């Protein structure tokens, strides 16, 4: 799995912070400043705000933060698929504590991973963006999740738990609502992406592809450079 970490690192900052439920720092600072101002103003007037009142102001500041964040996500410069999937459920996504974001789940949620289109356009390790499993002209996370015939059994199991609509926004909604749906999505991603990664490793080790041969020579040449 370590060899695919560089792919994960290319996920846009917008998508990464969104998946991690980590609002932009400037919005967090504004929320903290609002609570601080309330405390200062209350103290200067001789009042000592109680815990309940402080919690109320903090909750209002948090809601304002989420509204601002949702507005900012209306025109993302990157990570569009991830943003479109989570933005309609942003408040619930930030509050949810259903499960962990595994490495392979992240690949499917972001489209940055072992997909023909990504390996061709970004990683430059494939000659075409086509799907090696079913022959479709473009292999994307959406294609893998919804269309690729190679993953029919895994998709059937997922749909039985999550529902027939496997568009990413619907899957995200189901994952937030149900821990069982979250686990089933993780299982789908683990099963499918493990096989896609294994197939990609086999292609990487093949000498038939001149692009791969060139990249392998460059990689090994770098390893052999003197310190």
The 8 nearest C-alpha neighbors of each residue, nearest first, counted from 0:
[[1, 2, 3, 4, 196, 102, 193, 103],
 [2, 0, 4, 3, 5, 6, 7, 102],
 [1, 3, 0, 4, 5, 6, 200, 196],
 [2, 4, 1, 6, 5, 0, 7, 112],
 [3, 5, 7, 1, 6, 2, 8, 0],
 [6, 4, 8, 7, 3, 9, 2, 1],
 [7, 5, 4, 3, 8, 9, 112, 111],
 [6, 8, 4, 5, 9, 10, 111, 112],
 [9, 7, 5, 6, 10, 4, 11, 111],
 [8, 10, 7, 6, 11, 5, 111, 12],
 [11, 9, 8, 7, 111, 15, 12, 14],
 [12, 10, 13, 14, 78, 77, 15, 9],
 [11, 13, 15, 14, 16, 10, 78, 77],
 [14, 12, 11, 16, 15, 17, 78, 77],
 [15, 13, 17, 78, 11, 12, 16, 81],
 [14, 16, 12, 18, 17, 13, 11, 19],
 [17, 15, 21, 19, 18, 13, 14, 12],
 [18, 16, 14, 20, 19, 15, 21, 13],
 [17, 19, 15, 20, 16, 14, 21, 100],
 [18, 20, 16, 21, 17, 15, 93, 100],
 [21, 19, 93, 17, 18, 16, 22, 92],
 [20, 22, 16, 19, 17, 23, 18, 93],
 [23, 21, 24, 20, 16, 27, 26, 68],
 [24, 22, 26, 25, 27, 21, 16, 68],
 [25, 23, 27, 26, 28, 22, 21, 29],
 [24, 26, 28, 27, 23, 29, 22, 30],
 [27, 25, 29, 28, 24, 23, 64, 30],
 [26, 28, 24, 30, 29, 25, 31, 23],
 [27, 29, 25, 31, 26, 30, 32, 24],
 [30, 28, 32, 26, 27, 31, 33, 25],
 [31, 29, 60, 27, 33, 32, 28, 61],
 [30, 32, 28, 34, 33, 29, 35, 27],
 [33, 31, 35, 29, 30, 34, 36, 28],
 [32, 34, 30, 36, 31, 35, 29, 37],
 [35, 33, 37, 31, 32, 36, 57, 56],
 [34, 36, 32, 38, 37, 33, 31, 39],
 [37, 35, 39, 33, 38, 34, 32, 40],
 [38, 36, 34, 40, 35, 39, 41, 33],
 [37, 39, 35, 41, 36, 40, 42, 34],
 [40, 38, 36, 42, 41, 37, 43, 35],
 [39, 41, 43, 37, 42, 38, 36, 44],
 [42, 40, 46, 38, 44, 39, 43, 37],
 [41, 43, 45, 39, 46, 44, 40, 47],
 [44, 42, 40, 45, 41, 39, 46, 38],
 [45, 43, 41, 42, 46, 40, 39, 47],
 [44, 46, 42, 43, 41, 47, 40, 48],
 [47, 45, 41, 42, 44, 48, 43, 40],
 [46, 48, 42, 41, 49, 45, 38, 44],
 [49, 47, 46, 52, 41, 53, 50, 38],
 [48, 50, 52, 51, 53, 47, 54, 46],
 [49, 51, 53, 52, 54, 48, 55, 47],
 [52, 50, 54, 49, 53, 55, 48, 56],
 [53, 51, 55, 49, 54, 50, 48, 56],
 [52, 54, 50, 56, 55, 51, 57, 49],
 [55, 53, 57, 51, 52, 56, 58, 50],
 [54, 56, 52, 58, 53, 57, 51, 59],
 [57, 55, 59, 53, 58, 54, 60, 34],
 [56, 58, 54, 60, 55, 59, 34, 53],
 [59, 57, 61, 55, 60, 56, 54, 62],
 [60, 58, 56, 62, 61, 57, 63, 55],
 [61, 59, 30, 57, 63, 58, 62, 64],
 [60, 62, 64, 58, 63, 59, 57, 30],
 [63, 61, 65, 59, 64, 60, 58, 66],
 [62, 64, 60, 66, 61, 65, 67, 59],
 [63, 65, 61, 67, 62, 66, 26, 68],
 [64, 66, 68, 62, 63, 67, 69, 61],
 [67, 65, 63, 69, 68, 64, 70, 62],
 [68, 66, 70, 64, 69, 65, 71, 63],
 [67, 69, 65, 71, 70, 66, 64, 72],
 [68, 70, 72, 66, 67, 71, 65, 86],
 [71, 69, 67, 73, 68, 72, 66, 74],
 [70, 72, 68, 73, 69, 67, 74, 75],
 [73, 71, 69, 70, 75, 74, 68, 82],
 [74, 72, 70, 71, 75, 69, 86, 82],
 [73, 75, 72, 76, 71, 70, 79, 77],
 [76, 74, 72, 77, 73, 79, 78, 71],
 [75, 77, 74, 78, 79, 13, 11, 72],
 [78, 76, 79, 75, 11, 13, 14, 12],
 [77, 79, 14, 81, 80, 11, 82, 13],
 [78, 80, 82, 77, 81, 83, 75, 76],
 [81, 79, 83, 82, 78, 84, 109, 108],
 [82, 80, 84, 78, 79, 83, 109, 108],
 [81, 83, 79, 85, 84, 86, 80, 78],
 [84, 82, 80, 81, 86, 85, 79, 168],
 [83, 85, 168, 81, 82, 167, 86, 80],
 [84, 86, 82, 88, 87, 89, 83, 81],
 [85, 87, 89, 88, 82, 83, 84, 69],
 [88, 86, 85, 89, 84, 83, 168, 69],
 [89, 87, 86, 85, 91, 90, 92, 172],
 [90, 88, 86, 92, 91, 85, 87, 93],
 [89, 91, 93, 92, 88, 94, 65, 62],
 [90, 92, 94, 93, 88, 89, 95, 175],
 [93, 91, 89, 95, 94, 90, 88, 175],
 [92, 94, 20, 90, 91, 95, 89, 21],
 [93, 95, 91, 92, 90, 96, 20, 89],
 [96, 94, 92, 97, 93, 91, 175, 98],
 [95, 97, 98, 94, 99, 175, 93, 92],
 [98, 96, 178, 95, 175, 181, 99, 177],
 [99, 97, 96, 181, 100, 178, 182, 95],
 [98, 100, 101, 97, 96, 185, 181, 182],
 [99, 101, 104, 105, 102, 98, 18, 185],
 [100, 102, 104, 103, 99, 105, 185, 189],
 [101, 103, 105, 104, 106, 100, 7, 4],
 [104, 102, 106, 105, 101, 188, 189, 192],
 [103, 105, 101, 107, 106, 188, 102, 185],
 [104, 106, 108, 102, 103, 107, 109, 101],
 [107, 105, 112, 103, 111, 104, 109, 110],
 [106, 108, 140, 110, 104, 105, 109, 103],
 [109, 107, 105, 106, 110, 81, 104, 140],
 [108, 110, 111, 106, 81, 107, 105, 80],
 [111, 109, 140, 107, 106, 108, 112, 139],
 [112, 110, 106, 109, 117, 6, 7, 10],
 [113, 111, 106, 114, 6, 110, 117, 7],
 [112, 114, 196, 195, 118, 115, 117, 111],
 [115, 113, 117, 139, 138, 116, 112, 118],
 [114, 116, 128, 138, 118, 117, 129, 130],
 [115, 117, 128, 119, 138, 118, 114, 139],
 [116, 118, 121, 120, 114, 119, 115, 111],
 [119, 117, 122, 115, 124, 125, 116, 123],
 [120, 118, 125, 123, 116, 128, 117, 127],
 [121, 119, 117, 123, 118, 116, 122, 128],
 [122, 120, 117, 123, 118, 119, 116, 124],
 [121, 123, 118, 124, 119, 120, 117, 6],
 [124, 122, 119, 121, 118, 120, 125, 126],
 [123, 125, 118, 122, 119, 211, 126, 210],
 [126, 124, 119, 127, 118, 123, 128, 115],
 [125, 127, 119, 124, 128, 210, 123, 208],
 [128, 126, 125, 129, 119, 115, 116, 137],
 [129, 127, 116, 115, 137, 119, 138, 136],
 [130, 128, 136, 137, 138, 127, 115, 135],
 [129, 131, 138, 134, 135, 132, 115, 133],
 [130, 132, 134, 133, 129, 115, 135, 138],
 [131, 133, 130, 149, 134, 147, 148, 135],
 [134, 132, 135, 130, 131, 149, 148, 147],
 [135, 133, 130, 131, 132, 129, 136, 137],
 [134, 136, 130, 137, 129, 133, 138, 131],
 [137, 135, 129, 134, 130, 128, 138, 127],
 [138, 136, 129, 128, 135, 130, 116, 139],
 [137, 139, 130, 115, 129, 116, 114, 142],
 [140, 138, 142, 141, 114, 116, 143, 137],
 [139, 141, 110, 143, 107, 142, 144, 114],
 [142, 140, 144, 139, 143, 145, 146, 166],
 [141, 143, 146, 139, 145, 140, 144, 147],
 [144, 142, 140, 147, 141, 145, 146, 139],
 [143, 145, 141, 142, 140, 146, 165, 154],
 [146, 144, 142, 143, 141, 165, 147, 166],
 [145, 147, 142, 143, 148, 144, 141, 150],
 [146, 148, 143, 149, 142, 150, 133, 145],
 [149, 147, 151, 150, 146, 133, 132, 143],
 [150, 148, 147, 151, 132, 133, 152, 143],
 [149, 151, 148, 153, 152, 147, 154, 191],
 [150, 152, 154, 148, 153, 149, 155, 147],
 [153, 151, 155, 154, 150, 156, 149, 157],
 [152, 154, 156, 150, 155, 151, 187, 157],
 [155, 153, 157, 151, 152, 156, 150, 158],
 [154, 156, 152, 158, 157, 153, 151, 159],
 [157, 155, 159, 153, 154, 158, 152, 160],
 [156, 158, 154, 159, 155, 160, 161, 183],
 [159, 157, 162, 163, 161, 155, 160, 156],
 [160, 158, 156, 157, 162, 161, 155, 163],
 [161, 159, 158, 157, 162, 180, 156, 183],
 [162, 160, 158, 180, 157, 173, 159, 170],
 [163, 161, 158, 164, 160, 159, 165, 157],
 [162, 164, 158, 165, 161, 159, 157, 155],
 [163, 165, 162, 166, 169, 158, 170, 161],
 [166, 164, 170, 163, 167, 145, 169, 162],
 [167, 165, 169, 164, 168, 170, 145, 141],
 [166, 168, 170, 169, 84, 171, 165, 108],
 [169, 167, 84, 171, 170, 166, 172, 85],
 [170, 168, 172, 171, 166, 167, 165, 173],
 [169, 171, 167, 173, 172, 168, 165, 174],
 [172, 170, 174, 168, 169, 173, 167, 175],
 [171, 173, 169, 175, 170, 174, 168, 176],
 [174, 172, 170, 176, 171, 175, 180, 177],
 [175, 173, 181, 180, 171, 177, 172, 176],
 [176, 174, 172, 173, 177, 171, 95, 92],
 [177, 175, 173, 174, 172, 178, 180, 97],
 [178, 176, 180, 179, 174, 175, 173, 181],
 [177, 179, 181, 97, 180, 182, 174, 176],
 [178, 180, 182, 177, 181, 183, 160, 174],
 [181, 179, 174, 183, 177, 178, 161, 182],
 [180, 182, 174, 178, 184, 179, 183, 185],
 [183, 181, 185, 179, 184, 180, 186, 178],
 [182, 184, 186, 180, 185, 181, 157, 179],
 [183, 185, 187, 181, 186, 182, 180, 188],
 [184, 186, 182, 188, 183, 187, 104, 189],
 [185, 187, 183, 189, 184, 188, 190, 182],
 [188, 186, 184, 190, 185, 189, 191, 153],
 [187, 189, 185, 191, 104, 186, 190, 192],
 [188, 190, 186, 192, 187, 191, 193, 103],
 [191, 189, 187, 188, 193, 192, 186, 194],
 [192, 190, 188, 194, 193, 189, 187, 195],
 [191, 193, 195, 194, 189, 188, 190, 196],
 [194, 192, 196, 191, 195, 190, 189, 197],
 [193, 195, 197, 192, 196, 191, 198, 190],
 [194, 196, 192, 198, 197, 193, 199, 191],
 [195, 197, 199, 193, 194, 198, 192, 113],
 [196, 198, 194, 200, 199, 195, 193, 201],
 [199, 197, 201, 195, 200, 196, 194, 202],
 [198, 200, 196, 202, 201, 197, 203, 195],
 [201, 199, 203, 197, 202, 198, 196, 204],
 [202, 200, 198, 204, 203, 199, 205, 197],
 [201, 203, 205, 199, 200, 204, 198, 208],
 [202, 204, 200, 201, 205, 199, 211, 206],
 [205, 203, 201, 202, 200, 206, 211, 215],
 [204, 206, 202, 203, 207, 201, 208, 211],
 [207, 205, 208, 212, 204, 209, 211, 203],
 [206, 208, 205, 209, 212, 211, 202, 210],
 [207, 209, 211, 210, 206, 212, 205, 202],
 [210, 208, 212, 211, 213, 207, 206, 214],
 [211, 209, 213, 212, 208, 214, 124, 126],
 [210, 212, 214, 208, 213, 209, 215, 203],
 [213, 211, 209, 215, 210, 214, 206, 216],
 [214, 212, 216, 210, 211, 215, 209, 217],
 [213, 215, 217, 211, 216, 212, 218, 210],
 [214, 216, 218, 212, 217, 213, 211, 219],
 [217, 215, 213, 219, 218, 214, 220, 212],
 [216, 218, 220, 214, 215, 219, 221, 213],
 [219, 217, 215, 221, 220, 216, 214, 222],
 [218, 220, 222, 216, 221, 217, 215, 223],
 [221, 219, 217, 223, 222, 218, 216, 224],
 [222, 220, 218, 224, 219, 223, 217, 216],
 [221, 223, 219, 220, 224, 218, 225, 217],
 [224, 222, 220, 221, 225, 219, 226, 218],
 [223, 225, 221, 222, 220, 226, 219, 218],
 [226, 224, 223, 222, 221, 220, 219, 218],
 [225, 224, 223, 222, 221, 220, 219, 218]]
